[in-house]
């Protein structure tokens, strides 16, 4: 549902990709986290919208206060990110937007996309 709001408000086309599946620490079963993607070829940007809060835990433990997070990839990601963050802050359905440095997460290997 949140993707729908983002798509509508920002004229995006976030579409569902294969879920991220992994075993969380101290868990014996496989957990799935939703993953959506939108490509902006003109700006060389790829946006990943990922569920952080799953039924059995969090994909990224350090940001357990976030239900979802976005990853912006590409050669112009830095310049795109600032404007994009402001647009997200303007959406009523989003409570908090914060930029994070991936180097601070031990679970970053869970976020390698093809």
N, CA, C and O atoms as CSV, one atom per row, in Angstrom:
chain,resi,resn,atom,element,x,y,z
A,1,UNK,N,N,0.817,-1.194,0.000
A,1,UNK,CA,C,0.000,0.000,0.000
A,1,UNK,C,C,0.868,1.268,0.000
A,1,UNK,O,O,0.559,2.239,-0.691
A,2,UNK,N,N,1.932,1.247,0.766
A,2,UNK,CA,C,2.822,2.405,0.801
A,2,UNK,C,C,3.446,2.651,-0.571
A,2,UNK,O,O,3.607,3.799,-0.985
A,3,UNK,N,N,3.793,1.584,-1.269
A,3,UNK,CA,C,4.324,1.731,-2.637
A,3,UNK,C,C,3.314,2.425,-3.535
A,3,UNK,O,O,3.682,3.256,-4.365
A,4,UNK,N,N,2.056,2.090,-3.373
A,4,UNK,CA,C,1.009,2.709,-4.188
A,4,UNK,C,C,1.002,4.219,-3.966
A,4,UNK,O,O,0.914,4.982,-4.928
A,5,UNK,N,N,1.093,4.662,-2.707
A,5,UNK,CA,C,1.124,6.100,-2.407
A,5,UNK,C,C,2.356,6.768,-3.019
A,5,UNK,O,O,2.263,7.851,-3.597
A,6,UNK,N,N,3.490,6.123,-2.888
A,6,UNK,CA,C,4.717,6.685,-3.458
A,6,UNK,C,C,4.604,6.758,-4.977
A,6,UNK,O,O,4.939,7.773,-5.586
A,7,UNK,N,N,4.131,5.675,-5.577
A,7,UNK,CA,C,3.963,5.662,-7.042
A,7,UNK,C,C,3.045,6.788,-7.493
A,7,UNK,O,O,3.359,7.507,-8.441
A,8,UNK,N,N,1.934,6.939,-6.827
A,8,UNK,CA,C,0.946,7.947,-7.223
A,8,UNK,C,C,1.479,9.367,-7.005
A,8,UNK,O,O,1.359,10.214,-7.890
A,9,UNK,N,N,2.056,9.625,-5.853
A,9,UNK,CA,C,2.503,10.980,-5.513
A,9,UNK,C,C,3.725,11.426,-6.311
A,9,UNK,O,O,3.849,12.602,-6.654
A,10,UNK,N,N,4.626,10.491,-6.605
A,10,UNK,CA,C,5.882,10.856,-7.253
A,10,UNK,C,C,5.970,10.399,-8.706
A,10,UNK,O,O,7.010,10.527,-9.351
A,11,UNK,N,N,4.859,9.866,-9.204
A,11,UNK,CA,C,4.802,9.364,-10.574
A,11,UNK,C,C,5.880,8.302,-10.825
A,11,UNK,O,O,6.571,8.316,-11.844
A,12,UNK,N,N,5.995,7.396,-9.872
A,12,UNK,CA,C,6.934,6.284,-9.955
A,12,UNK,C,C,6.203,5.037,-10.418
A,12,UNK,O,O,4.985,5.034,-10.600
A,13,UNK,N,N,6.976,3.985,-10.603
A,13,UNK,CA,C,6.420,2.680,-10.935
A,13,UNK,C,C,7.162,1.602,-10.149
A,13,UNK,O,O,7.737,0.680,-10.727
A,14,UNK,N,N,7.140,1.735,-8.811
A,14,UNK,CA,C,7.727,0.687,-7.981
A,14,UNK,C,C,6.955,-0.591,-8.256
A,14,UNK,O,O,5.731,-0.617,-8.127
A,15,UNK,N,N,7.650,-1.640,-8.631
A,15,UNK,CA,C,6.991,-2.916,-8.914
A,15,UNK,C,C,7.648,-4.011,-8.080
A,15,UNK,O,O,8.829,-3.942,-7.739
A,16,UNK,N,N,6.859,-5.003,-7.771
A,16,UNK,CA,C,7.309,-6.065,-6.884
A,16,UNK,C,C,8.378,-6.923,-7.559
A,16,UNK,O,O,8.250,-7.320,-8.718
A,17,UNK,N,N,9.410,-7.187,-6.814
A,17,UNK,CA,C,10.489,-8.079,-7.220
A,17,UNK,C,C,10.414,-9.324,-6.345
A,17,UNK,O,O,9.537,-9.443,-5.490
A,18,UNK,N,N,11.329,-10.234,-6.563
A,18,UNK,CA,C,11.412,-11.430,-5.727
A,18,UNK,C,C,11.724,-11.012,-4.292
A,18,UNK,O,O,12.574,-10.152,-4.062
A,19,UNK,N,N,11.026,-11.628,-3.323
A,19,UNK,CA,C,11.263,-11.305,-1.915
A,19,UNK,C,C,12.704,-11.613,-1.519
A,19,UNK,O,O,13.355,-12.476,-2.108
A,20,UNK,N,N,13.178,-10.904,-0.528
A,20,UNK,CA,C,14.479,-11.196,0.070
A,20,UNK,C,C,14.229,-12.268,1.121
A,20,UNK,O,O,13.438,-12.066,2.042
A,21,UNK,N,N,14.893,-13.395,0.986
A,21,UNK,CA,C,14.703,-14.500,1.923
A,21,UNK,C,C,16.010,-14.805,2.631
A,21,UNK,O,O,17.066,-14.872,2.002
A,22,UNK,N,N,15.933,-14.993,3.955
A,22,UNK,CA,C,17.124,-15.315,4.712
A,22,UNK,C,C,16.761,-15.885,6.077
A,22,UNK,O,O,15.624,-15.788,6.537
A,23,UNK,N,N,17.754,-16.473,6.696
A,23,UNK,CA,C,17.614,-16.945,8.065
A,23,UNK,C,C,18.116,-15.836,8.975
A,23,UNK,O,O,19.253,-15.382,8.840
A,24,UNK,N,N,17.278,-15.403,9.894
A,24,UNK,CA,C,17.686,-14.374,10.839
A,24,UNK,C,C,18.503,-15.014,11.958
A,24,UNK,O,O,18.356,-16.207,12.221
A,25,UNK,N,N,19.362,-14.235,12.621
A,25,UNK,CA,C,20.166,-14.796,13.710
A,25,UNK,C,C,19.263,-15.453,14.763
A,25,UNK,O,O,18.206,-14.923,15.107
A,26,UNK,N,N,19.685,-16.587,15.255
A,26,UNK,CA,C,18.979,-17.340,16.303
A,26,UNK,C,C,17.615,-17.854,15.864
A,26,UNK,O,O,16.793,-18.203,16.710
A,27,UNK,N,N,17.358,-17.907,14.571
A,27,UNK,CA,C,16.091,-18.426,14.057
A,27,UNK,C,C,16.387,-19.621,13.162
A,27,UNK,O,O,17.411,-19.652,12.480
A,28,UNK,N,N,15.508,-20.588,13.165
A,28,UNK,CA,C,15.737,-21.787,12.357
A,28,UNK,C,C,14.953,-21.796,11.061
A,28,UNK,O,O,15.198,-22.637,10.195
A,29,UNK,N,N,14.024,-20.884,10.914
A,29,UNK,CA,C,13.237,-20.907,9.688
A,29,UNK,C,C,13.593,-19.739,8.777
A,29,UNK,O,O,14.263,-18.788,9.180
A,30,UNK,N,N,13.130,-19.839,7.552
A,30,UNK,CA,C,13.391,-18.842,6.525
A,30,UNK,C,C,12.376,-17.703,6.632
A,30,UNK,O,O,11.181,-17.952,6.792
A,31,UNK,N,N,12.839,-16.471,6.547
A,31,UNK,CA,C,11.960,-15.309,6.606
A,31,UNK,C,C,12.004,-14.568,5.275
A,31,UNK,O,O,13.040,-14.523,4.612
A,32,UNK,N,N,10.879,-13.993,4.896
A,32,UNK,CA,C,10.764,-13.247,3.650
A,32,UNK,C,C,10.461,-11.785,3.931
A,32,UNK,O,O,9.700,-11.450,4.838
A,33,UNK,N,N,11.074,-10.925,3.131
A,33,UNK,CA,C,10.855,-9.490,3.235
A,33,UNK,C,C,10.528,-8.968,1.836
A,33,UNK,O,O,11.250,-9.255,0.881
A,34,UNK,N,N,9.455,-8.213,1.715
A,34,UNK,CA,C,9.028,-7.681,0.421
A,34,UNK,C,C,10.080,-6.746,-0.159
A,34,UNK,O,O,10.772,-6.029,0.563
A,35,UNK,N,N,10.179,-6.776,-1.479
A,35,UNK,CA,C,11.166,-5.969,-2.190
A,35,UNK,C,C,10.508,-5.413,-3.452
A,35,UNK,O,O,9.945,-6.167,-4.246
A,36,UNK,N,N,10.581,-4.093,-3.633
A,36,UNK,CA,C,10.045,-3.415,-4.808
A,36,UNK,C,C,11.189,-2.646,-5.461
A,36,UNK,O,O,12.161,-2.280,-4.801
A,37,UNK,N,N,11.061,-2.406,-6.762
A,37,UNK,CA,C,12.138,-1.741,-7.506
A,37,UNK,C,C,11.552,-0.789,-8.534
A,37,UNK,O,O,10.489,-1.040,-9.104
A,38,UNK,N,N,12.269,0.312,-8.762
A,38,UNK,CA,C,11.923,1.273,-9.802
A,38,UNK,C,C,13.212,1.779,-10.429
A,38,UNK,O,O,14.108,2.243,-9.724
A,39,UNK,N,N,13.307,1.690,-11.751
A,39,UNK,CA,C,14.486,2.156,-12.478
A,39,UNK,C,C,14.194,3.487,-13.159
A,39,UNK,O,O,13.129,3.680,-13.746
A,40,UNK,N,N,15.150,4.394,-13.072
A,40,UNK,CA,C,15.075,5.670,-13.777
A,40,UNK,C,C,16.313,5.730,-14.687
A,40,UNK,O,O,17.330,6.311,-14.309
A,41,UNK,N,N,16.228,5.132,-15.879
A,41,UNK,CA,C,17.414,5.020,-16.747
A,41,UNK,C,C,18.022,6.364,-17.142
A,41,UNK,O,O,19.242,6.478,-17.259
A,42,UNK,N,N,17.201,7.365,-17.344
A,42,UNK,CA,C,17.695,8.688,-17.761
A,42,UNK,C,C,18.671,9.256,-16.730
A,42,UNK,O,O,19.658,9.898,-17.091
A,43,UNK,N,N,18.394,9.018,-15.447
A,43,UNK,CA,C,19.250,9.528,-14.374
A,43,UNK,C,C,20.222,8.477,-13.849
A,43,UNK,O,O,20.964,8.739,-12.902
A,44,UNK,N,N,20.226,7.285,-14.459
A,44,UNK,CA,C,21.059,6.177,-14.000
A,44,UNK,C,C,20.798,5.887,-12.516
A,44,UNK,O,O,21.726,5.798,-11.712
A,45,UNK,N,N,19.523,5.742,-12.179
A,45,UNK,CA,C,19.098,5.517,-10.792
A,45,UNK,C,C,18.279,4.225,-10.708
A,45,UNK,O,O,17.452,3.938,-11.574
A,46,UNK,N,N,18.529,3.461,-9.652
A,46,UNK,CA,C,17.684,2.315,-9.302
A,46,UNK,C,C,17.265,2.513,-7.856
A,46,UNK,O,O,18.099,2.742,-6.980
A,47,UNK,N,N,15.963,2.423,-7.616
A,47,UNK,CA,C,15.426,2.574,-6.270
A,47,UNK,C,C,14.889,1.227,-5.813
A,47,UNK,O,O,14.088,0.598,-6.505
A,48,UNK,N,N,15.339,0.790,-4.640
A,48,UNK,CA,C,14.832,-0.427,-4.013
A,48,UNK,C,C,14.041,-0.015,-2.776
A,48,UNK,O,O,14.533,0.737,-1.934
A,49,UNK,N,N,12.831,-0.507,-2.676
A,49,UNK,CA,C,11.972,-0.268,-1.516
A,49,UNK,C,C,11.830,-1.617,-0.822
A,49,UNK,O,O,11.298,-2.561,-1.406
A,50,UNK,N,N,12.301,-1.715,0.421
A,50,UNK,CA,C,12.432,-3.008,1.089
A,50,UNK,C,C,11.720,-2.996,2.437
A,50,UNK,O,O,11.835,-2.048,3.213
A,51,UNK,N,N,10.987,-4.068,2.693
A,51,UNK,CA,C,10.329,-4.258,3.989
A,51,UNK,C,C,11.394,-4.604,5.016
A,51,UNK,O,O,12.180,-5.526,4.799
A,52,UNK,N,N,11.435,-3.896,6.111
A,52,UNK,CA,C,12.389,-4.176,7.178
A,52,UNK,C,C,11.763,-5.017,8.283
A,52,UNK,O,O,12.434,-5.856,8.884
A,53,UNK,N,N,10.493,-4.798,8.549
A,53,UNK,CA,C,9.803,-5.487,9.648
A,53,UNK,C,C,9.005,-6.654,9.085
A,53,UNK,O,O,8.018,-6.469,8.373
A,54,UNK,N,N,9.454,-7.859,9.420
A,54,UNK,CA,C,8.758,-9.060,8.989
A,54,UNK,C,C,8.098,-9.755,10.167
A,54,UNK,O,O,8.243,-9.312,11.306
A,55,UNK,N,N,7.380,-10.828,9.913
A,55,UNK,CA,C,6.673,-11.526,10.989
A,55,UNK,C,C,7.593,-12.111,12.057
A,55,UNK,O,O,7.156,-12.319,13.189
A,56,UNK,N,N,8.850,-12.379,11.726
A,56,UNK,CA,C,9.736,-12.987,12.711
A,56,UNK,C,C,10.881,-12.110,13.165
A,56,UNK,O,O,11.715,-12.548,13.957
A,57,UNK,N,N,10.940,-10.882,12.682
A,57,UNK,CA,C,12.035,-10.015,13.069
A,57,UNK,C,C,12.310,-8.948,12.028
A,57,UNK,O,O,11.465,-8.641,11.187
A,58,UNK,N,N,13.507,-8.389,12.100
A,58,UNK,CA,C,13.886,-7.283,11.234
A,58,UNK,C,C,15.034,-7.685,10.320
A,58,UNK,O,O,15.949,-8.404,10.723
A,59,UNK,N,N,14.970,-7.215,9.104
A,59,UNK,CA,C,16.048,-7.449,8.147
A,59,UNK,C,C,17.311,-6.725,8.607
A,59,UNK,O,O,18.400,-7.298,8.607
A,60,UNK,N,N,17.157,-5.468,8.998
A,60,UNK,CA,C,18.263,-4.677,9.552
A,60,UNK,C,C,17.933,-4.342,11.009
A,60,UNK,O,O,17.131,-3.449,11.283
A,61,UNK,N,N,18.551,-5.056,11.924
A,61,UNK,CA,C,18.267,-4.906,13.351
A,61,UNK,C,C,18.526,-3.490,13.873
A,61,UNK,O,O,17.791,-3.004,14.732
A,62,UNK,N,N,19.563,-2.830,13.361
A,62,UNK,CA,C,19.935,-1.502,13.855
A,62,UNK,C,C,18.868,-0.442,13.596
A,62,UNK,O,O,18.854,0.595,14.259
A,63,UNK,N,N,17.984,-0.688,12.648
A,63,UNK,CA,C,16.940,0.295,12.355
A,63,UNK,C,C,15.559,-0.327,12.570
A,63,UNK,O,O,14.671,-0.202,11.727
A,64,UNK,N,N,15.397,-0.987,13.690
A,64,UNK,CA,C,14.140,-1.681,13.970
A,64,UNK,C,C,12.957,-0.723,14.124
A,64,UNK,O,O,11.808,-1.164,14.120
A,65,UNK,N,N,13.217,0.568,14.257
A,65,UNK,CA,C,12.120,1.542,14.325
A,65,UNK,C,C,11.526,1.826,12.945
A,65,UNK,O,O,10.494,2.489,12.837
A,66,UNK,N,N,12.179,1.325,11.890
A,66,UNK,CA,C,11.696,1.535,10.525
A,66,UNK,C,C,11.041,0.267,9.987
A,66,UNK,O,O,11.622,-0.817,10.047
A,67,UNK,N,N,9.828,0.412,9.461
A,67,UNK,CA,C,9.138,-0.723,8.843
A,67,UNK,C,C,9.659,-0.990,7.434
A,67,UNK,O,O,9.655,-2.132,6.976
A,68,UNK,N,N,10.105,0.059,6.747
A,68,UNK,CA,C,10.611,-0.038,5.375
A,68,UNK,C,C,11.828,0.860,5.230
A,68,UNK,O,O,12.038,1.774,6.028
A,69,UNK,N,N,12.622,0.595,4.211
A,69,UNK,CA,C,13.698,1.506,3.864
A,69,UNK,C,C,13.891,1.493,2.361
A,69,UNK,O,O,13.464,0.567,1.671
A,70,UNK,N,N,14.540,2.532,1.866
A,70,UNK,CA,C,14.840,2.684,0.439
A,70,UNK,C,C,16.342,2.654,0.242
A,70,UNK,O,O,17.107,3.174,1.054
A,71,UNK,N,N,16.743,2.040,-0.846
A,71,UNK,CA,C,18.145,2.072,-1.261
A,71,UNK,C,C,18.164,2.722,-2.638
A,71,UNK,O,O,17.445,2.303,-3.545
A,72,UNK,N,N,18.991,3.747,-2.783
A,72,UNK,CA,C,19.115,4.440,-4.063
A,72,UNK,C,C,20.507,4.143,-4.609
A,72,UNK,O,O,21.516,4.458,-3.978
A,73,UNK,N,N,20.546,3.530,-5.796
A,73,UNK,CA,C,21.801,3.153,-6.438
A,73,UNK,C,C,21.968,3.937,-7.735
A,73,UNK,O,O,20.990,4.366,-8.348
A,74,UNK,N,N,23.213,4.116,-8.139
A,74,UNK,CA,C,23.475,4.728,-9.437
A,74,UNK,C,C,24.487,5.844,-9.347
A,74,UNK,O,O,24.814,6.324,-8.261
A,75,UNK,N,N,24.980,6.253,-10.504
A,75,UNK,CA,C,26.034,7.258,-10.543
A,75,UNK,C,C,25.573,8.631,-10.056
A,75,UNK,O,O,26.388,9.421,-9.580
A,76,UNK,N,N,24.283,8.922,-10.169
A,76,UNK,CA,C,23.783,10.224,-9.695
A,76,UNK,C,C,22.914,10.075,-8.444
A,76,UNK,O,O,22.051,10.912,-8.181
A,77,UNK,N,N,23.145,9.010,-7.678
A,77,UNK,CA,C,22.332,8.730,-6.489
A,77,UNK,C,C,22.409,9.833,-5.442
A,77,UNK,O,O,21.394,10.174,-4.835
A,78,UNK,N,N,23.585,10.394,-5.219
A,78,UNK,CA,C,23.724,11.422,-4.178
A,78,UNK,C,C,22.898,12.666,-4.480
A,78,UNK,O,O,22.189,13.165,-3.605
A,79,UNK,N,N,22.978,13.164,-5.691
A,79,UNK,CA,C,22.229,14.374,-6.040
A,79,UNK,C,C,20.726,14.074,-6.086
A,79,UNK,O,O,19.915,14.918,-5.706
A,80,UNK,N,N,20.361,12.903,-6.541
A,80,UNK,CA,C,18.955,12.515,-6.606
A,80,UNK,C,C,18.376,12.352,-5.207
A,80,UNK,O,O,17.223,12.711,-4.968
A,81,UNK,N,N,19.154,11.821,-4.294
A,81,UNK,CA,C,18.691,11.478,-2.954
A,81,UNK,C,C,18.145,12.676,-2.171
A,81,UNK,O,O,17.107,12.561,-1.521
A,82,UNK,N,N,18.816,13.798,-2.223
A,82,UNK,CA,C,18.395,14.969,-1.444
A,82,UNK,C,C,17.000,15.436,-1.845
A,82,UNK,O,O,16.142,15.642,-0.986
A,83,UNK,N,N,16.772,15.602,-3.136
A,83,UNK,CA,C,15.464,16.029,-3.631
A,83,UNK,C,C,14.396,14.978,-3.332
A,83,UNK,O,O,13.275,15.309,-2.944
A,84,UNK,N,N,14.750,13.734,-3.514
A,84,UNK,CA,C,13.830,12.627,-3.280
A,84,UNK,C,C,13.397,12.559,-1.812
A,84,UNK,O,O,12.227,12.311,-1.520
A,85,UNK,N,N,14.329,12.776,-0.905
A,85,UNK,CA,C,14.004,12.765,0.524
A,85,UNK,C,C,12.985,13.854,0.858
A,85,UNK,O,O,12.051,13.619,1.624
A,86,UNK,N,N,13.161,15.031,0.289
A,86,UNK,CA,C,12.209,16.118,0.536
A,86,UNK,C,C,10.811,15.758,0.033
A,86,UNK,O,O,9.815,16.040,0.698
A,87,UNK,N,N,10.745,15.140,-1.129
A,87,UNK,CA,C,9.446,14.734,-1.674
A,87,UNK,C,C,8.791,13.680,-0.790
A,87,UNK,O,O,7.576,13.705,-0.592
A,88,UNK,N,N,9.582,12.761,-0.260
A,88,UNK,CA,C,9.025,11.742,0.640
A,88,UNK,C,C,8.511,12.363,1.930
A,88,UNK,O,O,7.467,11.958,2.443
A,89,UNK,N,N,9.236,13.343,2.456
A,89,UNK,CA,C,8.812,14.014,3.696
A,89,UNK,C,C,7.460,14.711,3.523
A,89,UNK,O,O,6.717,14.870,4.491
A,90,UNK,N,N,7.144,15.120,2.315
A,90,UNK,CA,C,5.878,15.803,2.044
A,90,UNK,C,C,4.681,14.851,2.008
A,90,UNK,O,O,3.537,15.303,2.042
A,91,UNK,N,N,4.926,13.546,1.941
A,91,UNK,CA,C,3.822,12.579,1.892
A,91,UNK,C,C,3.285,12.317,3.290
A,91,UNK,O,O,4.046,11.982,4.197
A,92,UNK,N,N,1.983,12.466,3.468
A,92,UNK,CA,C,1.363,12.282,4.785
A,92,UNK,C,C,1.505,10.869,5.327
A,92,UNK,O,O,1.528,10.679,6.543
A,93,UNK,N,N,1.600,9.878,4.455
A,93,UNK,CA,C,1.663,8.480,4.902
A,93,UNK,C,C,3.047,8.093,5.434
A,93,UNK,O,O,3.206,7.023,6.023
A,94,UNK,N,N,4.040,8.950,5.230
A,94,UNK,CA,C,5.399,8.662,5.692
A,94,UNK,C,C,5.681,9.489,6.938
A,94,UNK,O,O,5.538,10.711,6.943
A,95,UNK,N,N,6.084,8.792,7.992
A,95,UNK,CA,C,6.309,9.458,9.273
A,95,UNK,C,C,7.719,10.001,9.440
A,95,UNK,O,O,7.915,11.036,10.077
A,96,UNK,N,N,8.707,9.306,8.868
A,96,UNK,CA,C,10.086,9.713,9.082
A,96,UNK,C,C,10.940,9.344,7.874
A,96,UNK,O,O,10.821,8.250,7.324
A,97,UNK,N,N,11.792,10.267,7.474
A,97,UNK,CA,C,12.766,10.028,6.412
A,97,UNK,C,C,14.132,10.366,6.991
A,97,UNK,O,O,14.352,11.459,7.514
A,98,UNK,N,N,15.043,9.404,6.888
A,98,UNK,CA,C,16.386,9.628,7.424
A,98,UNK,C,C,17.401,8.933,6.526
A,98,UNK,O,O,17.193,7.792,6.113
A,99,UNK,N,N,18.492,9.617,6.226
A,99,UNK,CA,C,19.549,9.022,5.420
A,99,UNK,C,C,20.469,8.210,6.326
A,99,UNK,O,O,20.860,8.659,7.404
A,100,UNK,N,N,20.808,7.004,5.866
A,100,UNK,CA,C,21.658,6.105,6.646
A,100,UNK,C,C,22.863,5.682,5.813
A,100,UNK,O,O,22.788,5.619,4.586
A,101,UNK,N,N,23.954,5.397,6.475
A,101,UNK,CA,C,25.168,4.937,5.800
A,101,UNK,C,C,25.228,3.418,5.907
A,101,UNK,O,O,25.277,2.871,7.009
A,102,UNK,N,N,25.223,2.742,4.772
A,102,UNK,CA,C,25.199,1.277,4.735
A,102,UNK,C,C,26.420,0.652,5.405
A,102,UNK,O,O,26.363,-0.506,5.819
A,103,UNK,N,N,27.507,1.381,5.519
A,103,UNK,CA,C,28.715,0.830,6.134
A,103,UNK,C,C,28.534,0.503,7.611
A,103,UNK,O,O,29.342,-0.221,8.191
A,104,UNK,N,N,27.484,1.030,8.217
A,104,UNK,CA,C,27.251,0.831,9.645
A,104,UNK,C,C,26.370,-0.381,9.956
A,104,UNK,O,O,25.975,-0.575,11.106
A,105,UNK,N,N,26.063,-1.188,8.957
A,105,UNK,CA,C,25.166,-2.316,9.156
A,105,UNK,C,C,25.885,-3.621,8.870
A,105,UNK,O,O,26.396,-3.831,7.770
A,106,UNK,N,N,25.922,-4.501,9.868
A,106,UNK,CA,C,26.566,-5.796,9.646
A,106,UNK,C,C,25.749,-6.671,8.707
A,106,UNK,O,O,26.291,-7.600,8.108
A,107,UNK,N,N,24.449,-6.393,8.564
A,107,UNK,CA,C,23.568,-7.190,7.716
A,107,UNK,C,C,23.576,-6.719,6.255
A,107,UNK,O,O,22.744,-7.169,5.467
A,108,UNK,N,N,24.480,-5.840,5.888
A,108,UNK,CA,C,24.477,-5.242,4.559
A,108,UNK,C,C,24.591,-6.295,3.461
A,108,UNK,O,O,24.127,-6.062,2.345
A,109,UNK,N,N,25.188,-7.435,3.744
A,109,UNK,CA,C,25.273,-8.489,2.733
A,109,UNK,C,C,23.898,-9.018,2.355
A,109,UNK,O,O,23.753,-9.636,1.300
A,110,UNK,N,N,22.886,-8.793,3.187
A,110,UNK,CA,C,21.511,-9.189,2.868
A,110,UNK,C,C,20.913,-8.299,1.769
A,110,UNK,O,O,19.856,-8.613,1.221
A,111,UNK,N,N,21.583,-7.205,1.454
A,111,UNK,CA,C,21.022,-6.199,0.555
A,111,UNK,C,C,21.782,-6.098,-0.762
A,111,UNK,O,O,21.824,-5.027,-1.366
A,112,UNK,N,N,22.369,-7.169,-1.205
A,112,UNK,CA,C,23.069,-7.169,-2.490
A,112,UNK,C,C,22.068,-7.606,-3.544
A,112,UNK,O,O,21.557,-8.726,-3.511
A,113,UNK,N,N,21.795,-6.699,-4.486
A,113,UNK,CA,C,20.810,-6.941,-5.528
A,113,UNK,C,C,21.528,-7.190,-6.846
A,113,UNK,O,O,22.615,-6.662,-7.082
A,114,UNK,N,N,20.912,-7.998,-7.700
A,114,UNK,CA,C,21.485,-8.263,-9.027
A,114,UNK,C,C,21.092,-7.181,-9.994
A,114,UNK,O,O,21.477,-7.228,-11.163
